[in-house]
Amino acid sequence: MSRPAWMEAAEIERFFATLKAANPMPASELEYSSVFELLAAVLLSAQATDVSVNKATRRLFPVANTPRRMLALGAEGVMEHIRTIGLYRNKAKHLVETCRILLEQHGGRVPHDREALEALPGVGRKTANVVLNVAFGEPTCAVDTHLFRLGNRTGLAPGKTPYEVEMQLLRRIPKAYAEDAHHWLILHGRYVCQARKPQCWHCQVAEVCHFEPKTAAP
């Protein structure tokens, strides 16, 4: 008899307790040294890997690591530093316009406000969630491809859309794990519960995961 689609509360507790024990202090794999650099890196990361973004920002941030410097560099200047990232032309334009708004409306600071963040060019709900969580410690969940897959596959937070999965995660993640859950889930989806073939044979939370049938080692 197969288990129900949804994880039960005790399974969710064990799921996160296990991930926490394995990685007590999870962190973003994007490289940044300020809230502005985090915002810029996340904006650039859409449809790109963290590795590729880090390679680009290692060139970009030494010459433009504040909204004023980025605006002075201009879209063409930004493009020269991020050409290796997909959609770099639009991302450069969005980043420069975001810097203009930060300077004109927020005193050059990244706002600690969802509505204000989502009003910035190139910043959607996912990017806003990352900034709110990583920079300001809010218990948000940025549902990217990894989290959407993980929420449905494991039974942790099934949903038909990223927003539905996000809402389920916010309801079902125990408060003790809420601030770091976003990182644990992204890393687990990136390195273990992968899209084509989840690596169930060495997954630490396989016993509480509702995905069936479990995969075997190659």
C-alpha positions as CSV (number, residue, x, y, z in Angstrom):
1,M,0.0,0.0,0.0
2,S,1.5,3.3,-1.1
3,R,1.9,6.2,1.4
4,P,-0.2,9.3,1.0
5,A,1.1,12.1,-1.2
6,W,1.7,14.4,1.8
7,M,4.4,14.0,4.4
8,E,3.1,13.8,8.0
9,A,4.3,16.2,10.7
10,A,6.6,13.7,12.3
11,E,8.2,13.0,8.9
12,I,8.7,16.7,8.2
13,E,10.4,17.1,11.6
14,R,12.7,14.2,10.9
15,F,13.4,15.5,7.4
16,F,14.7,18.8,8.6
17,A,16.4,17.5,11.7
18,T,18.4,15.2,9.5
19,L,19.4,18.0,7.0
20,K,20.3,20.2,9.9
21,A,22.5,17.6,11.6
22,A,24.4,17.1,8.3
23,N,24.7,20.9,7.6
24,P,24.2,23.0,10.7
25,M,25.0,26.3,9.0
26,P,23.8,26.2,5.4
27,A,24.5,29.2,3.2
28,S,24.0,30.5,-0.3
29,E,26.5,29.4,-2.9
30,L,26.5,32.9,-4.4
31,E,29.4,35.0,-3.5
32,Y,28.7,38.5,-2.0
33,S,29.9,40.8,0.7
34,S,27.0,43.2,1.1
35,V,23.2,43.2,0.7
36,F,23.5,45.1,-2.6
37,E,26.0,42.5,-3.9
38,L,23.5,39.8,-2.9
39,L,20.7,41.5,-4.7
40,A,22.8,41.9,-7.8
41,A,24.0,38.3,-7.8
42,V,20.5,36.9,-7.4
43,L,19.2,39.2,-10.1
44,L,21.9,37.8,-12.4
45,S,21.3,34.2,-11.4
46,A,17.9,33.8,-13.2
47,Q,18.3,30.8,-15.6
48,A,22.0,30.7,-14.8
49,T,24.1,28.6,-12.4
50,D,25.6,30.0,-9.2
51,V,29.0,29.0,-10.5
52,S,28.6,31.0,-13.7
53,V,27.3,34.0,-11.7
54,N,30.2,33.9,-9.3
55,K,32.6,33.9,-12.2
56,A,31.0,37.0,-13.6
57,T,30.6,38.9,-10.3
58,R,34.3,38.3,-9.5
59,R,34.9,40.6,-12.5
60,L,32.0,43.0,-11.9
61,F,32.1,43.7,-8.1
62,P,35.7,44.9,-7.9
63,V,34.7,47.8,-10.2
64,A,31.1,48.3,-9.2
65,N,30.0,47.1,-5.8
66,T,27.5,49.8,-4.9
67,P,24.4,51.2,-6.7
68,R,26.2,54.4,-7.5
69,R,29.2,52.7,-9.0
70,M,27.0,50.3,-11.0
71,L,24.9,53.1,-12.3
72,A,28.0,55.0,-13.4
73,L,29.3,51.9,-15.2
74,G,26.1,51.8,-17.2
75,A,24.4,49.0,-19.0
76,E,27.1,48.6,-21.6
77,G,29.8,48.5,-19.0
78,V,28.0,45.9,-17.0
79,M,27.5,43.8,-20.1
80,E,31.3,43.7,-20.6
81,H,31.7,42.0,-17.3
82,I,28.7,39.5,-17.4
83,R,28.7,38.3,-21.1
84,T,29.3,34.7,-19.9
85,I,25.8,34.7,-18.2
86,G,22.7,33.9,-20.1
87,L,20.4,36.8,-21.0
88,Y,23.2,39.2,-20.0
89,R,21.9,42.1,-22.0
90,N,18.5,42.3,-20.3
91,K,20.1,41.5,-16.9
92,A,22.5,44.4,-17.3
93,K,19.7,46.8,-18.2
94,H,17.6,45.6,-15.3
95,L,20.5,45.9,-12.8
96,V,21.4,49.4,-13.8
97,E,17.8,50.6,-13.7
98,T,17.5,48.9,-10.3
99,C,20.5,50.9,-9.1
100,R,18.8,54.1,-10.3
101,I,15.7,53.3,-8.3
102,L,17.7,52.4,-5.2
103,L,19.4,55.7,-5.4
104,E,16.4,57.8,-6.2
105,Q,13.8,56.1,-3.9
106,H,15.7,54.2,-1.2
107,G,18.8,56.3,-0.4
108,G,21.0,53.8,-2.1
109,R,20.0,51.0,0.2
110,V,18.3,47.7,-0.6
111,P,14.8,47.9,0.9
112,H,13.7,45.4,3.6
113,D,10.2,45.3,2.1
114,R,8.7,42.7,-0.3
115,E,6.6,45.2,-2.3
116,A,9.6,47.6,-2.8
117,L,11.9,44.7,-3.8
118,E,9.4,43.3,-6.3
119,A,9.0,46.7,-7.8
120,L,12.7,46.7,-8.9
121,P,13.4,45.7,-12.5
122,G,14.3,42.1,-12.9
123,V,13.3,41.3,-9.3
124,G,10.4,38.9,-9.0
125,R,9.0,37.0,-6.0
126,K,11.8,34.4,-6.0
127,T,14.6,37.1,-5.9
128,A,12.8,39.1,-3.2
129,N,12.4,35.9,-1.1
130,V,16.1,35.2,-1.4
131,V,17.1,38.7,-0.3
132,L,14.5,38.7,2.6
133,N,15.8,35.4,3.8
134,V,19.5,35.6,3.3
135,A,20.1,39.3,4.0
136,F,17.4,40.0,6.6
137,G,16.8,36.6,8.2
138,E,13.1,36.3,7.3
139,P,11.7,32.7,7.2
140,T,10.8,32.9,3.5
141,C,11.2,30.2,0.8
142,A,12.4,31.1,-2.7
143,V,10.8,28.4,-4.8
144,D,13.1,27.8,-7.8
145,T,13.2,24.7,-10.0
146,H,14.9,22.7,-7.2
147,L,12.4,23.5,-4.5
148,F,9.4,23.1,-6.8
149,R,10.6,19.6,-7.8
150,L,11.5,18.7,-4.2
151,G,8.2,19.9,-2.7
152,N,6.2,17.7,-5.1
153,R,8.5,14.7,-5.3
154,T,9.0,14.2,-1.6
155,G,5.5,15.0,-0.5
156,L,6.8,17.8,1.7
157,A,4.8,20.5,0.0
158,P,2.9,19.4,-3.2
159,G,1.6,22.2,-5.4
160,K,0.8,22.9,-9.1
161,T,2.7,26.3,-9.1
162,P,5.8,27.7,-7.4
163,Y,3.5,30.0,-5.4
164,E,1.4,27.0,-4.2
165,V,4.6,25.1,-3.2
166,E,5.9,28.2,-1.4
167,M,2.7,28.7,0.6
168,Q,2.7,25.0,1.6
169,L,6.3,25.2,2.7
170,L,5.6,28.2,4.9
171,R,2.7,26.4,6.5
172,R,4.4,23.0,7.0
173,I,8.1,23.8,7.9
174,P,8.5,23.8,11.7
175,K,9.5,27.2,13.1
176,A,12.8,25.9,14.4
177,Y,13.9,25.2,10.8
178,A,12.2,28.0,9.0
179,E,15.1,30.5,8.5
180,D,17.5,27.9,7.1
181,A,15.0,25.6,5.3
182,H,15.4,27.5,2.0
183,H,19.2,26.7,1.9
184,W,18.8,23.0,2.9
185,L,16.2,22.4,0.2
186,I,18.1,24.1,-2.6
187,L,21.3,22.2,-1.8
188,H,19.4,18.9,-1.4
189,G,17.7,19.4,-4.7
190,R,20.9,20.6,-6.5
191,Y,23.2,17.7,-5.3
192,V,21.0,14.8,-4.2
193,C,17.4,14.9,-5.3
194,Q,18.4,15.8,-8.9
195,A,15.9,16.2,-11.7
196,R,16.8,13.3,-14.0
197,K,17.6,10.7,-11.4
198,P,17.4,11.4,-7.7
199,Q,20.2,9.8,-5.8
200,C,18.1,7.9,-3.4
201,W,20.8,5.3,-2.6
202,H,22.7,7.8,-0.5
203,C,19.9,10.2,0.4
204,Q,19.9,10.9,4.2
205,V,16.1,11.6,4.2
206,A,15.0,8.7,1.9
207,E,13.1,7.0,4.7
208,V,10.7,9.9,5.1
209,C,10.5,10.8,1.5
210,H,7.4,9.7,-0.3
211,F,9.0,9.4,-3.8
212,E,8.5,5.9,-5.2
213,P,10.1,3.8,-6.5
214,K,13.4,4.8,-4.9
215,T,16.4,4.7,-7.3
216,A,19.3,2.4,-6.9
217,A,23.0,3.1,-7.3
218,P,24.3,2.8,-10.9
